[in-house]
């Protein structure tokens, strides 16, 4: 039977391959892979291909019996191996090919050994060729002593350093770069504020000497937000409202009339995989939301200034799965209608305090909707006594 090997090359140097991979490469009559991975195989037939549709014609040509497809690093670690294997395994035209996957050494394990660090207790993030990695980076560094990051090179490494500087100002964070690991020009160095990273293939190791404890179900207290003179959704109402939203990993939340950003930030703090788009017509509210997102290290909050309806009509956000309406400027009907046009299945939660908003929200409820009234009383120290002060009664509506 013909043999197709999908193999992890390791960090890059031939000497870093496992013996099993070397043996299979020696037997191969065709080696496929990205240009960089093929440079050490001048004496073998090669094809600068790593996508299934480009490799398939070689397999069907009848010219080859042993084909090896090279993947950088480890075949099971942020690799294209799984996608390639899935496309080949059920292909009836390749039934006479035995497909085997071989592991390699990842750049993370290689760099960890060079730095004499373990990585079983580290967060690992792949930013190479990815979008929306920034929030995950800040989140991981915030809560982990060690974070390894696979990068796309110099520009991304510099952006990572800038993010660390912005969100962790005054904190003790060290960044180490592993550049061109295992190659003759390998460099491993600590990046200071003045240093520039090189132009090679870069893996970063970020160490936070004092990571924050990650509380389970932590509630951000009201006094932890920068307040100003903008109305804020109070803590108990905020938590019930977020609970009624039913957010999940990958959710996209619109916070409409965001005020201080207490809902936006509380939702974003749940997971770096939740995106929150916040908008308010009040410049002071926009400023406060930005400050609170930065204070609570939520790089997954995206803030805009403007009229809510115009903002919704103009787009500029990902397809929303959820919406929270804190302030509506008397336009609740219009806002909800636009939201349902954008996504008929969107979950909408409204906070209503005025009779007009209560009436409008009630009329917009669907059969699966729900309304609860929340009245909270809070103690306040007056002289030597604790007074019980009632907060405004709020209706929380899930439409």
Helices and strands as residue ranges (DSSP letters): E 2-8, G 14-16, H 19-27, E 30-32, H 35-38, E 46-47, H 52-60, E 66-71, H 81-89, G 92-94, E 97-102, H 107-115, E 123-126, H 134-143, E 146-150, H 154-167, E 173-179, E 187-191, E 202-208, G 222-224, H 235-245, E 252-256, H 262-268, E 275-280, H 283-295, E 301-305, H 308-314, E 322-325, H 332-342, E 347-352, H 355-364, E 370-374, E 377-382, E 385-390, E 394-398
